[in-house]
Amino acid sequence: MSVVYALATPAHKSAICIFRVTGNGCLKSLKSLFGTSDISSRVFSVRPFYNSGLLVDTVGVLVFDGSKSYTGEDSFEIHAHGGLGVMALIEEALSGIGFDEAPPGEFTKRAFLNGKIDLNEAESVLDVIDSTNTEDVYLSSKSLSGDFSREVHELSDDINSLRMRVEGEIDFSDEEEDFMDEDIVSDVSVLISKFDLFLSGCKNRKNLSAKNKVVFIGPTNSGKSSTFNRLLGFERALISDTPGTTRDIIESEVFYESFSFSLFDTAGLRETSDTIEAKGIDLTKNEIVNADVVVGVFDPSSLSRLEEFSSLVGEKPFLKVLNKIDVDDSEVASFDCRISAKTGEGFEDFKEKITAFFKTSLQKDATFLVRDRHISLFNNSISSIKKALTIIQSGDGLEVAAEELKIARSCLDVVVGKKTSDQLLGDIFSSFCIGK
């Protein structure tokens, strides 16, 4: 494989930027890039970095030989100042000596291909990066540490043991060797129970880690966009005293108490002859259908429209918010919380109430986060084990029982990547970040 490089930090101005390089033979370039090849392995060193003999920056460099690197190949990292010009020159220097720019997920893919991690651990790298709450992080890290793979390997070993006993009975039934003793039916049943227990702790990431979609609606000039901006902490949505200012869907993301929310500010709802505004109102109604929680923002002048909006939301969770209490602090019992988008009063309670809708979304008995492909393979595996049990109980067709156990084991091999297709690898690693 060729030597590849990638910027592993965002391509924005920042305190530092980090470039990663991997590929056997890459350490031969150290002298031309840093002025010396005498750089200790696994020690953070400070060196000048050169592009065509010209000093670019004084950088930190970490060198790894293949046996100690993430990818299983000779590798090094460059920690430089995070200026856009510095990044451009480092990239120019690396490509100028013949290194290729790495595609998404290339480093983790090489780690898998070189036997440093298995396929599930590779997927867990992406799961950790994509985690949107603390529970996701803990569960993904358990898989990344190898706990999940160890459980799968243990199930595989149990299947192998049973299969050997069945095949031993087939091959040596005439030699008075007792491979199929009376305990085998019980042992297969125990394996099924063990598998069921393992599956009960596997929760589908697609179901648990979808972003929490919170849609803001309300009458025009109720302070909906101001509330949206206050929750974000900056002016993302345009606000004005002119009715109908918000005409399109505005999306931003906020992180609060380990939960990530996708917030959507929508057009204020009213009767209008403005064609563009009317289209924005239609978009608002469509977003309500796809929302996890709808936040209705009203002010003292729009209280009469509360029932109208409640009917529009229907069965969706609806958080009713009274805004502008800095102007009118009258108690209104029909609202869930009272706020001032202008002063920030009531916003801590407001955020707690949004979060409360999602606190039960992650089951506390979850042990591992898994993907659709894992669930499908596990279901196929346990189905084959159950078929084998039925055949063993009947005492006929042991060859078929052995084949079903072989299929069950093969499914688990695919889970951890002992057997896999190039297409599957392409699908998995194409969703990774550049530089990972």
ABEGO torsion letter per residue (X at the ends): XBBBBBBABBBBBBABBBBBBBEBGAAAAAAAAAGBABBBBGBBBBBBBBBGGBBABBBBBBBBBAAABAAGBBBBBBBBBABAAAAAAAAAAAAAAGBBBBBBGAAAAAAAAAGABBAAAAAAAAAAAABABAAAAAAAAAAAAGAAAAAAAAAAAAAAAAAAAAAAAAAAAAAGBBABBAAAAAAAAAAAAAAAAAAAABBBAAAAABBBBBBBBEBBGAGAAAAAAAAAGBBABBBBABBGABABBBBBBBBBGGBBBBBBBBBBBBBBABAAAAAAAAAAAAAAAABABBBBBBBAAAAAAAAAAAAAAEABBBBBBBBGAAABABBBAABABBBBAAAGBGAAAAAAAAAAAAAAABBAABABBBBAAAAAAAAAAAAAAAAAAAAAAAGBGAAAAAAAAAAAAAAAAAAAGABBBAAAAAAAAAABBBGX
